[in-house]
Amino acid sequence: MGTARDGYREYYVERLWDWVPAALREADANDGGNALRALLTAFASQAAVLKRSQDRLWDDMYVELADDWAVPYIGQLVATRLVSALNPRARRSDVAKTVYYRRRKGTLKVLEQLADDIAGWDAKVVEQFRRLARARHGLDGPALTGRVTATPEGGLADLRSVRGALLAGGPFDEFHYGPETRRPNDRLGLRGIQTLAFYLHRLTVVELTGVTPRRIRNFPGTRDGYCFDPSGRSIPLFSTGIERGDWSGWHPAGEGNLPVAIDCRLFNERIFAVDDGVIAWVLSAAPIGTLAARQAAAADLRRIAGQRIAVESTFRRILAGMPSSATLTAAGVLSGILARTVTADSGSVVLAGTVSVGVPPGSVLPEAMRAANLSAWPVPAPAGMDLLFDPATGRFLYDPGAAPPASVAVGYAIGMNAPIGAGAAGRAIDSAPATVSWALGSTAAGIPASGILELDDSSTFAGPPDQTAITGLVIRARESTRPYVRITAGWRLGAIGNNRELVVDGLWIGAAAGRLRLLGSFARVTLRHCTFDPGGRDSVGGIIRPCGIAVFGSIDELVIDRCILPGVVLAGGNASVDRVTIGDSIIDASDPRAQGLILPRSHATIARSTLIARTIGTVVLDVERLDASDTLVAGVADVTDVQSGCFRFSARAPGSRVPHPYESHVIDDLQRLFVSRRFGDPHYAELSPRAPDSLVRGSEFDCEIGSMAGERRPVRRDGLMAKIDEYMPFGRNPALIMEN
């Protein structure tokens, strides 16, 4: 837990100091070292610890409120098999729910809940014996059929179904297979009678609203081409999944209930089924003239009640072929039947609201939008469709009408592999009120010299004004937003006087031209949860410039916490950064215009971070002194003073100069290190499964080296496996499959 702001230490220091005779206090002051007061401060610190422990005696009896040290003692009362102390969240959840787990041991509900409580991941658990092909016998009940392909349980597959083929091998596979006898190993040996497959989804979904899309194509006619991403990149759109806070109403997850990229066919899916509610509507509220016509239409609908019809044209044809077709296909009646017969598990219903577009936001109704393949756009839009969007690339075709393109706003969800950069999940801000606010893309309010500037929404703020008279300023994004600040000719932030402070928190900063310039004398500059665009290509192949940071003045301490940036450089002969502290961040200098961390006169402290160079032989880190831990330098590191500092549990490229390597490694191949080096991909800067084992489990805590070290995924996976073995049905073999 964090240090308490209770003032106990200061109080006890003054009380002890008052008890010291005046002669000794005077002698201590004349000595000049204040050794006696320092000794009393140490005593007071321990007294404060004891006082806090006494204050929390009651809270420490409850696992929800107890300090971390008390959780194992509570666990002993219920004989809990504790997981690793490196996963305190899992420990607390395990102890709190031990009795709950034991009462429901072996159920799918508990097994999926374990993945959420212990590892923090969404899971879909599948009993693989249900996917084995076999001959049915008379004691079997009616065969269940696949929701998409209508394949009967244990029967032959309909290989003509495109969606069925796409689902094969995943958690919603509807095909059936011959049994395997080997033990499961990832996706090998899954088809066993005793196998339980855990399909784990590790990505975190972040919902964004009020985003200003980027118009990248002006097509002939009224429709224009946009990208959901404000920088113009191609990005996959994600479903938001289901809220896991309350497990009392648990039910097996469907395709649209998991945090995965949206499937185009699933989004357009409309499955129709007639139920009692539709028949009651036809008998009482439908716009049908006579009672006899109502009864005849209801009788026809009862003939197909309970059947699932997956194609709208087929459903229309069935209605048109009934004796009362004139009534059922009449205006107002047909539309009412179609709206009321769409099943709740249809993709169009489950994914409704995951994407919103319009002026104002959300003005395009769900029935007026359609997912489509826009890899070769434009494509003709069906009648009545105002919006076509491609969930794989984040493109969309839209007609804003008379509204200017800048007023279009969109909402969507993205997948993130770690809370790094702007818009990250779990970010919290200070509760102090804002001095000045920007909203809806307007920067007219300017930047104050001191106080708090808050960006209230996720729109695009182009051409931010300069401020070169900063005395103490915080520039922050409102919680749960990701504003995009687009520099058009450089952005200058400078200090007037000495020992000034600047905090930039939660912003995504891109540059059409120029970069962020820091001028004047700062005692401390803090960059927290920020993304300085590392550059790349947009959806149509255009160049996106990297937005680096150039220091023109002097900074005593530069703090970079959970940020993504292409680098920091000194500009000018008098520029200096004395100390730079980097934690849980990504410095991506892959773009030819990016330079990396080039601060040759600085003392750098780097922990759990990844630095990526353009090539394995390019310098990406140049500092005077270095203390690095759990850091991956995918390039050359050049440290001047190799007699000071340490390079521990880290990795660097050949030709690097680093101080005192300890449990560190040398890498010689950049291409196979990462799943993706393209900013915007959900797995950006994540170590590839093909990466050497020395990197995958080479950190101080036996986890990944680099920016994902703080996620401690191997520790969470090991803890989950231990709990699965404890609460799984007897005789089953678990298989953990990482879906993303």
N, C-alpha and C positions, 0 to 999 in steps of 0.2 A: 504494500500500500504506500501511497505517497506520504511525504513529510507533512505532519499536521501543522496547521497555522494557529496553534492554540496559545503561543507565547509562554509555554511552560518553561522552556530552557532559559529564556531571558529573565523570567520571574525568579527562578531559583538562583541564577547567577547574582542578581541584585540582593536577594536575601542572604546568601552566603557571604557576599562582599560586605554587607552591613555588619555581620557578626565578627569580621576580622578587626582586631584592634587598629585604631587610627595610625599608630606608629608603624605597624607592618604595612599598611596600605601606602603610607608616605614613602617608606623605604623601597617598596616595589615600584612605585612611580619614579623615584629618583634613579633606580637601577636602569631604567630605560627599556627593559625587556618585557615587563609585565608578566613575568613567569608565574607569579602567584595567581594572578587573575586568570591566566590561561589554564592553570591546574583546577581552579574552582569552576571554570567553564566546562571542563571535562566531567567533573563530579555532577554539575547541574544537568548536563545532557543525559546522564544515566538516571538521575532522579526524574527527569521528564519522561523517560521511557517507562519507568516504574509507575508513574502517575497515570500515563495513558493506558497502561495495561490494567490498572485498577479500574479506570473509568469504563473499560471495555469488557470487564468480566462478565457482565450480563449478556452483551452481544455475542461474545465468543462461545456461548452455549448454543447458539443457533447457527446452522451451517450457512444459511443465507446471509448472515451478517458477520460471521466470524472472520478474523484475519487468516491469511493463508497458513500460518504455522499451526493454527488450531484445527484445521480441517482433518488431518490424519488422526488426531485424537478422537474426534467425533466418529470418524470412520471405523475405529476399533470397536465402538459400541455395537455396530451392526455387522462387524466382520467383513468389511469391504476390502476387496483386493484392489489396492490403489494403483492407478496408472502413474506414469512418470511425473515427477514434480515440475518438469519443464512445460507441462500442460496444465496450469492451475485451473483453468476453466473446466476442463474435463474432470479433474479431481473433485471439484465442488459439486458439479452436476451428478457425478457417480455416487458420492456419499449421500446427497440429498434424495436420490431416487432409487437407492439400493432395494428397499422393500418393494417399491413399485415395480422394479424390473423383475424381481424374483417371483412376484405373484403372476406375472404375465410372461414368464420365461418361455421362449420358443415361438412366440407369435410374430407374425410379420410386422405388426405395429411396433413392437419393442425393438426389433432388429433395425428398422428404419429410424426409429427415434435414437438409437445408440449412435448412428452415424451423425446425427445432428448434435447430440449432446456431447459426444466424446471428440469428434473430429471437426464439427462445425460445417459439415458438408451435407448436401441433399443426396438422398439415396433412393433407389428403386430396387427392391429385393424380389428376385424371381426364383421360384422353385423349378429347377430345370427338368424334373421328371414330367412336368406337364407339357413339355415340348418334345417328348419322345413319341415317335410313330409306333403304333401298335394296333392290333386287331381288337376291336371292341366286342364285348360279349353281352349277353342278355341282362346281366345284373347292373350294367352301366346305366346311368340315367341318360336323359337327352344330351346329345353332344353339343357342347358350346361351340360357337362359331366366332371367327375373328372379326373384330369390329370393322376392319378396313377391307380385307380380302374375302370375308365370309368363309374362310377355310375351316372345316369342322375339326373339332378337337381330335388330334391324332390322325387326321386324314391327309389327302393329297393337296398340295398347294396349287393355287391359281397363279401360274407363272406369268400370266398376261397382266397382272396388276403391277404397275410401276411403283406405286407407293409401298406395296408389299415387299418388293425387292429392295427398296431403300431402307425398310425397317429390319431387314434380315441381319442377324448378328447382334442386334441391340436389345434394349430392355423390353421393347414392344414387338418383338419378332412374332409373326403369326404362322410361320412354317414349322414343320416337325421333322425330327432327325432320328437317325439310328443311335443307339446308346454307345457311350465310351466307358472304358473301365479304368483309364489312367487318372491319377489325381489331378485336379485342376491347377493350372499355372497360367495366370492371366486369362487370355482367351482360349488357351489350349486345354483340352479335357473338360470343357463345360458340359457336354451332353452326358452327364452321369445321373443315375437314379438318385444318388445321395448328395448331389451338388446344389448348393445355394449360391446364386450369383448376386453379388452386391455391385450394382452399377452406380458409381460415385460421381457426383458432379461438384467439382471443387471451385468453380468460378463464382464470384460474387456478382450479382446483377445490380446495377445502379440505374435508377429511373431518372430521366431528365425531362423537364417540361419548360415550355417557353423558349426553346432554342431557336435562334435565327438560322435557317438553312442557307446553304451557299448555292446561288444560281450559277450553274456552270455551262449551260447550253441554252441558247435562245433559238428555238425551233420556229419554222414558219407556222403561222396560225396563232392560236391563243394559248396553247400549252407550252410551258417551258420546262427545262430539265434542271432538277435540283439534286443536292445531296443533303441528307439529314445532318451530316457532320458539318459544323460551321467552317472548318478548314478546307472542305471539299474532298476529303478522303473517302475511299471505299471502306465501309465498316459493316460488319454483320449486326443485324438487329436481334435482340434477345427477347424471349418471353419472360415475364416477371416471376413466373413460378407461383407457388402458394405460400401463404404465411404459415410459418412453422411454430408460432408461439403457443397455440392451443392444440393439443393432440387428442382431446376428448372426442372430436368429430372426425378422427382419422378415417381415410378410405384410400385404397390403392391409387397411386398417382397415374394420371393419364399423360398423353404426349405433351399437351400444353401446360401441364402443371409443374414441369421441371425447368430449371434455369439453363436453357439451351437456345441456340440460334433458331429463329423462327423458320419453319419449313413452309415453302411457298404453297404446296398442295394442302397442307394442314390448315393454313390460314383461310383458304378458300373453301374448305370442306363444309358442306351443309348436308346433314343426314336427316331424313324426314321419317316421322313415325306418328301415326294417328293414335291418340289416346282419348280417355273419357272427357277430358277438358275440351278438346276440339269438338267432339260430338255434342257436348252440352252447349257450346257456343253456337253451333249450327242450329240447334233446336230452339235457342232462346234469343240470342243477340245478333245473329248474322243478318245482313240486309236481304232477306228472302221474303217474298210477298205473302205467300199462303202457308197455312199449317201443313197441308198435304205435301207441298214442295219441301218443307223443312224435314218432315218425317222421312220422305223418300231419300233426300240427300244424306241424312243421318244413317239410314239403313245401308246405303252404299258404302259409307265410310267404315261402318262396323265390319264389313267384309275384309278390309285390309288392316284392321286395328292390330297393333303389336308388331307389324312387319317394319323392318328398317330398310329404307330406300335411299341409296347413297348418291343418286344423281337427280338433280332437279328436273331435267327434261324427261326422265323416266317417270317421275312422280306426276308431272303434268300430263303425260300420255295416258297414265293409268286413270287419272281423274276424267280425262276427255273420253275414255272408252266406257265409262259407267252409264247405266240407264238414265241417271239424273245429271248427265254431263252439262246440260245447258245451265242448270242451277249452280253446279260446283265450279264451273269456269266463268261465271258471270263476274263483271267488274265489282270489286269490293269483297266478294265472297272468296275468290281464288287467292287474292293477296292476303286476306285474313287467315285462310287455311295454311298458306305457306309460312306465314310468320309464326303461327301457333304450333306447327308440327315440327319445327327444327328442334332436334334433341339437345339436351343440356350438355352432352359430351361432344357435340360437333366442334370442330376446330374454330369455326367462325364465332361460336359463342364463347368458348374458353379463352380465345385470344382477343376478344373484343376489348378495346381500350388500350391494348399494348402499343398501338401506333395512333397518333392523332396529328392532323394537319388542318390548317385553316386560318382564316382571318375573320374573327378572332380565333385563338387556338381551339381546336376541336370542332369547328363549324362543319367540317366534312363528316357526314354521318357514316357509321360503319358499313351500312348497306350500299354506300356510294364509293367504296374503295375496294380495290382488288389487288392481291399480290400477283406479280408477273415477273417474267425473266426480261430484264432490261439491259442485258449485256450488249445488245445491238439495238439501241434506241434511236429514234422514237418508234413506238409500235402503236397501232390503232387501238383506241380504247373502246370497249363495248358500250352500247347505249346505256345511259344512266350512270356511268362510272365517271366520277369527277377526279378520281385519283388512282393512278397505277404506281405501285412501289415494288422495289426488288429488295426483299429482306436479306439477301446474301451480300449485296454490295451497298445498300443504303441509298440507292438512287430512287427518285420518284418523278413522275410526270404530273404536273398540276397546272390548272388554269386559275390564276388568282383573280381574274376578271379585271375590274377597274382599279383594284388596290395595287399599290406599288409593291414590287417584290420584297422590299425591306420589311414590310409589315407582316409577311408570312411567318407563322410560328409553328413549331412542331414539337411533339413529345414522343419519346422512344426510350428504350432501355439498352444498355451496353453491358458486356461482360468484362470484368477485371480480375486478374489473377492475384492481385495484392493491393492493399490500400496505399498506393503510391501515385502521386500526381494529383492534378485538379479533379474535383468531382469524386474523390475516393469515398468509399463508404466508411462510416464511423467517425468522420471528422467532427470535432466539436470546437466551438469558438467561445471567446470571452463574452460574458453577458453585458458588458458595458455598451450603452447606446451609441449609435453612430452620430458623428458630428455632421457629416455630409453624406448624401446617398446619390447613387446613380441608378437609373432604372430605364428599361425599354430601349437600351442602346444609346441613350443620351448622356453626354459628358459635360453638358452645359454648366452643371453646378461647380465644376472645377475641382482642384485638389487642394485641401487645406495644408497649411504649413505644419500644423500639429493636430492631434486628435485622431479620429477614426473615419476613414472613407470606406463606406460599405457599398458593394455592388449587389443590388437586390434581386436580380434574376439571372437566367442563363442566356440572355440575348448577347448579341455581338456589339462591343463598344469599339468603334473604329476611331483612330487618330486621337488617343488620349492626350490631354494637355500636359506640358512640362510643369515641374515644381522644383525649383532650385534653392528654396529657402526653408528646407525641412528642419524642424527642431526636435520633433518627436512624433512620428506618423505611423499609423497602422492602415494598410490598404488590404481589405479583406472581402471575400465573397460571403454572401449570406449562407447560412447552413443549408445543406441539401440543394445547393445550386452550383453551376459550373459556368461562370461568365467567361466569354471569349474576348480578350482584349487584343485588337489587331493594330499593330504599329504600322503607320504608313510612311514615316520619315524619321524614325528614331524616337526614343522616349527617354527624356532626361529627368532623373531624380537626383537632386543634390542637397547637400546640407549647408546651412549657414552657421558659422561658429564651430565650436569643437564639441566632441563627445555627444554627438547626436545619434538617434536610433531610428531605424526604419524596419518595419515588418511588412512583408507581402505574404498574404495567406489565402490559398484556395483559388488562385487565378490561373487561367490558361492564356498564355501570351504568345501570339504569333506575329510574324513580321512580313508585310509586303515589301518593305525596305527598311534598312537600319536594324538597330538592336537596342536593348536596354542599357543605358549609360548611367553609371553611378559616379557622381561628382562630389567634391567637398570632403570633409572629415567626419567620418562616422565612427563612433565607438563600437557599434554593433549593428549588423544588417542580418535579419533573419528571413529566410525563404522557407515557407512551410506549406506542404501540400500544394505545390505549384507545378505547372507544366510550362516550360519554355520550349516551344515547338522544336524538335530535333531535325525537322525538314523531311523531305521525301517527295512523293508524287501524289497528285490528286486523282480523282476518279477518271479523268480523261487524259491522264499522262502529263499534265502540267507540273511545273516545278514549284514545290513549297520550300521556301527559304528557311534555314534554321535561324532561330532567334536566340543568339547567345547573350552573355552578360559581359560588358566591358567596364573595367574599373579605371576611372580617370583620376580619382582622388586617393584618399587613404582610408582604410578600414582596419580597425584594430581586430575585430573578430567577425568572420562571415560564417553563419550557421545555415546549413542546407539540410532540411529535415523532410524526408519522404517526398522528394521532388524528382522531376524528370527535366533534364536540360542538356543542351549540346556542349556546354562548357563555359568556363570563366577565364578571362584573359586580362592582363594588364595593358593599358593603353596610355602611353606617355611615360617619359623618364621618371617622373615623380610619383607615379601611381604605386600603391603598395597595399598588400593584405598581409597583416602580421600572422593571424591564425585563421584557419578554415576548418570547420567541424562538419563532417558529412555523415549522415546516418540514414540507412534504409532508402537509398536513392539510386537513380540511374543517370549516368553521364554518358550520353550517346553521341559520339563524334563520328558516326558512320558517314555522314554527308561530307563531300569534299570541302565544303565551306566551313565546317565545324572544326574546332581546334582541340577540344577537350579541356582538362584542368591544367592550365599553363600559368602557374604562379611560382616562378623560380626562387622567390625570396620568402616564401611562406612556410609555416609549420602546419602540416595537415594531419588531422586525426580523422580516419575513415573507418566506419564500421558497417558491416552488412550492406555493402553497396556494390554496384556493377559499373565498370567503366569499359566502354566499347569503342575501339578504334576503327578506322576505315579498313586497315589491313593489319595482320598480325605483327608486322614490323614497323608500324607507325607509332610515334610517341603520343600517348593519350594522357599521361600524368607526368608533370614536371614541377617538383617542389624542392625546397631546401631540406626539410626534415619531414619524416613520415612515421606515423603510428597507425598501422592498419590491422584490422581484425575481421575475419570472415568476409573478405573483399576479393572480388574477381576483377582483375585488370586484364581485359581481353585486348592487349596491346602492350607497348613498351612503357615501362615506368622508369623515370630518370630522377633519382633522388641524389642530391648533392652531398649531404652529410650522411654517410652510411655508418658512422660510428654511434649515432644517436637514434633512438626509436626502435621499432620492431615491426616485422612483417610476419604476422602469425596467422595460421589457419587460412591462408589466402593463396592466390594463384596469379601468375604473371607470365608474360610472353618471353621467349628467349631474347637475350641482349639487355634485359632490364637490370638496373642497379637499385637494389633495395637493402634496407638495413636489417641485419640480424634475422634472416629467415628462420622461422620455426614452424614445423609441420606445414610447410607451404609447398607449392607445386609449380611446375613449369608446363605451360600449354603451348602446343605448336600448330594447332589447327583452329581457325576461327569459324569455318563454314559449318561444322557439325556441333558447335557448342549450344546454339539456341534453337528453340522451336521456331521463333520468328524474330527478325530484327527490324520489322516494319512497324513503326509506331501507328497504333490504331487497331492492330490485331489483338484479340483477347489474351493471347499467350506471348505478348511482347516481352522480350528480354528474359524469358523463362528458359532454364536449362533443358536441353533436349534429352530424351531417353538414351540417345546415342552418345551423350557426353561421358567422359571418363568417370569411373566410380569414385576417383579421388576428388572430383568436384561435386558429385551428387550427394556424397555423405562425408565431405571433408571439412566441415565447419567445426567449431569448438564443441558444439552440442550434437555432432553426428548428423548434421542436416546439410542442405545445399549451401554451397559457397556463393555469395553474391547477394543481390537485393531481395531474394526470396528466403534468405536465411532466417529472418524474423518470423516467417510463417510457420516454420518448424513442421513441415508436412510429413517427413519421415516419423517424427515423434508422434504426431497425431494418428498416422496410419498404424503404427505399432500399438498404440493404446486402443484404437478401434479393434484391431485384430484380437487383442487380449480379451476385450469385453465380448466380442462375438463368440469366441471359444467358450466363454463362461455362460452365456445366455442362449446359445444356439441349441436347437433340438438335438437330442442324442443321436450320434452316428452320422451326422451330416458333415460335408466337406465344404468350407467356405471358399469362394473365389472373389477377390476384390478386383474390380475392373474400373480403371479411370476413364470415364467417358469424355472428360475434357481436362 
